[in-house]
Amino acid sequence: KGDTATGASKPCKLETGAQIKVPLFINEGDILKIDTRTGQYLERV
């Protein structure tokens, strides 16, 4: 199965400088939707 099946995550630094955890299938340059209240990754846009 792919990376989405494992639920594994990796650290990611956003353009704003914030550090969050994202799924392994996220690549540099992807546009992400982040919950600004919690700082959690929501989805890839």
Buried (B, 14 or more C-beta within 10 A) or exposed (E): EEEEEEEEBEEBEEEEEEEBEBBEEBEEEEEBEBEEEEEEBEEEE
